[in-house]
Amino acid sequence: MPQGVATRIDLTLASSTTSVARWTASGDVVHVHPGVLMLPSAAQDPLARARAATLWAKGPLSHRSALELWDVVPPSSGLLHVTVPADRFPRRTNGVVVHRTTVHLPITAIRGVPVTDLARSLVDSWDWAHRSKKGRPGGGQAVIRQAVIECVRSRRLAVAAVRGESAARPVHAGRAALTALLDLVEGGCESELEIWGVTRVLPGPPAVPAWVQQHEVRLGDGRRVRLDAAFTEARVAVELDGAAFHGSREARERDLRRDTALAALGWVVLRFSYARLTSDPEGCRREIEAVVRARMATR
């Protein structure tokens, strides 16, 4: 058992029925699921637990459990999720949620463990997190939202891949919310803060001209920078500063140098902190409107 886990049948074929019975009686190996044995030393190993669940179910790790192996959500100690075809009914066991599906199940392997592919794992996790039952362990909607944003932002997945997987599901909790999130991400939002800014803060017509998200500007030294939101007619840039990314001294100095370079090209940069954006969105909107109108009046 080099990976600490094996089916009882495989271990018997590699040794003998008598040996397996002796090892289980002495505690040298333990039953973790019906027909699946594990070395006691592997009991706390998340990867061994994942292998054991897939051996028992004869199906891949899925939902948030798969996302953990895809390294897009933090590890959790909650239930493991597996998915099997609808015509299979694995015997019950502890610590594993079995999902049955009639939809094609795309599978890959990560560190030797079968998992559903990334787009399917995201949509399954979204569906599970948005079902009406409260208090699902590890099913937090915020975690899955961030996973969707990060996978698209980092280009691990195209928006079209997530849309396609969502559309392929006959029953899908939270479908409208996922579609709305994908629309925002496809439009240029790269974080929850930018989504907050787009939906709660940034003014638009008729108050002021339309703004452009993630507008690219070439600085005097040849560098290209992207502005969170740009009122191009007024040359007003709005930067939404996240608490983590813009919080250090080095980050503030980098922002100041960037703003100076933009000023040399005639841009006014308005920066709003995370705290200000979330506590006073109306005040931020009024300030942006005032600056944009004043700039338009002088052009």
N, C-alpha and C positions, 0 to 999 in steps of 0.2 A: 504493500500500500504506500507507494512513494509519495502520493499526494494526500495521504491520511484518510482517504475515503474510497470505498468500493462497494459494489453490490454483493450481497451474500452469495449469489450464484457465481460471480466471477472469482470471489475469494475461495469458494469451495473448489472450483475447477483448477485454481492455482495451487491448492493444498489438498484438503480432504474434508469430508463432512465431519469426521471425528475431530480434526484439528480446529475447525471453526467453532464447533460446539465447546471445545475445551477453552478456547480463547475468550469466547463470550461468557462462559461460566466464571472464569477467573477475572474478568474485567479488563483483559488486555485489549479487547475491542468492544464497542458498545453499539447497540441499535439506536440510530438517530431517527430513522423513518422505517416503515415496513420494507424489509428487503434490502436496507442500506446500512452498512456498518462503518464505524469511524474509530480511529485511534483516539483515546482520551486526550492525548496531547494536542490534537487538532480541534478540540471542541470549541475553543475561543477564536479560531482563525476564521475571519469572515469569508475568505475564499473557499475554505474547506466546507463551510456551511452552505455556501452557494452551490458548490459541486454536489453536495449530498442532496439538496433539494431538487436539482435538475435530474439526477440519477433516479430519484424516487418517482418524480412526475413523468419522466421520459419526455420532457418538454423544456423549453428555454426559460431562463430567468427573464422577467419582464417588468413593466411598470417602473416604479422608483428603484427597485432592486437592480434592474438593468442599467438605469441612469447612473447608479453609484459605480458600476463597473466601467461605464463610459466616462466616468470622472467629470460629470457635469452637475452633480448635487453632492452635498456633504454626506459622509457615511452615517448610517443610523443603526440602531440596535433593534429596530422594529421587525415586523413580520416580513418574511421573504415572499416575493410574488413570482409565480410561474404561470405560463399560459400553455394550454394544450388544445388540440382540435376538439370540436364540440361532441364528437362521438366517443371521446375517452372520459372515463370516470375514475381517476386515481382514488385509492383508498384514503380515508382521512388520516391526517397526521398533525402533530403540533408545530406551530411556528411558521406554517406555510399557507398562503392564500392561493387557491387554484382558480384561474380564470379560463373559461372555455370560449372558443371563438369559431365562427363559421367563415371568417375572413382569412385570406392567405396570410401566412405567418412567416415573414422574412427573418431569417436567423443568421447570425454570425457568431464568431467565437472570440472571447477576450480572455487571455491567460488560461486557455483551455476550458472555459466555461461557456456553454451555449447561451446566447442572449438574443433578444429581439433587436432588430436594427434601430438606429438612433431615432429616426423619425417616428417609427412605431412606438418606441418606448416613451417618447415625449407625449404623443397623443393619448396613449393608454394611461399615462400618469395624470394628464390633464383631466381625462374622463373620470378617473377614480377620485381625484381631489375635489371635483365639482359635483359629485353625487350628494344627495340631500342628507345622508347620515352624518351626524356630527361627531367630532372627536376622533376622526380616523388617525391612527398612529402614523406619523411620518407622511401624512397626506396633505400637508399645508399648501394652499394655493399659491402663496407668495414664493415658495421655493420653486415650484414648477414654472411659474411665470418667469422668474429669473433665469431658469434653465433654458426656456424657449428663447428669451432675448439674447442670452450669451451664445447659444449655439448658432444663431443667425448672425449676430454681430461678429463672431470670430470666423465666420464662413465655414464652420463645420457642416452646416446644412443650409440649403437654399430655402427661402420662404415657400417656393412652389412645392418642395418635397413635403413640408409639414401640411400645407393646404391639401395636397393630394391624399396624404394618409388620413387626414380628418374627413375628407369627402368620401373615402372608401368605407367608413364605418357606418353601418345601418343605424345604430343607436349610439349617441355620443353626448354625454352631459357637458354643458359649458361650451357647445359649439359656437354660439354667437359671440361669446366672450373671447374665444381663441381667434376667431376671424377678425374681431376688432383689434386685438393685440397684434396680429400679423400685419394688418393694414398700417398700424402705427410704426411698426418696425420696418416694414417695406418703404414707408415714407421717409425714413431716416432716423427714427428714434433708436438710440443705442443704450438706453438705461431707463429705469423707472423714473428717475428725476426728469429726463427729457420728455417722457410720456406725460408726467405731471405738468411740465411747462407747456407742452403743446395743447393739452386738454383743459388746463385751469388758468394759465397765466398769459400766454402770448396773445395780444390783440390782433385783430384782422379787419378786413373790410366789413362795414363801411367806415369804421373809426379811423383806420390807417390803411395804407396800401398792403397788399398781400406780402408775406415774408417767405423766404426760401430756407428750407431746413438743410443743414450740413452743406452750406454754400462754400465753395472752394475759392480761396484768394491766393494769388502768388505775391509773396513779399518782395521787397526790394533786393534782398540777397539771393533770390531765386527759390527760397523755400516755399512750399505750398502748405497752407493751413486750411482747416475746415472750421466754419463758424456754426455754432449750435443753431442759431437762427439769424438770418440777415434780411433787413429791410433795404434791399439793394438800391432803390431809388433815393433813399435818404442817407445811404451809407451808414446805417446804424446796425451794429452787431450786438446780439444778446447772447451772453454766455451763462450757462446754468452750471454752477460750480458744485459738484458733489463733495460731501464732507470728507471722504477718504482721499480722492484723487487730487484735490486742490488744497489739502489741509497743511502740508508741510511747508517749511520755509523755502526749500528748493522749488517746490511747485509754485509758490506765490511769486518767486523771482522769475521763473520761466513765464508765468502769465503776464507779468509786468513787461518783460522784454517783447513778448508777442504783441501786447496792446500798443506798445510804443511803435513797433514796426507797422502796425495797422494804421495808427494815427498819422504816420508819415504818408500814407496813401489816401488820407482824408476820411478814414473811418472813425466813428465814435463807438467805443466798446462799453456796454453796460453789463456789469457782472452782478449776479445775484447769488447769495449763498444758499445752501440747502435749507438752513434754518429760516431764512427770510422767505424763500419761495414757498415753503410748506406752511408757514405760520401766517403769511400776509400776501396771498396771491393777488388779491384785489389791489393792494397798494403797489405791488410790482407792476401790474398791468397799467395802472394810471401813470406811473413814472415812464414806462416805455412809450405809451401814447403821447405824452407831453414832449418827450425828446424827439420822437419821429415827426410830430407835427411841426415843431420848431425848426427842425432841419429842412423839412419840405418847404417851409415858408421862405427860407433863405436861399433856396436853390434856383 
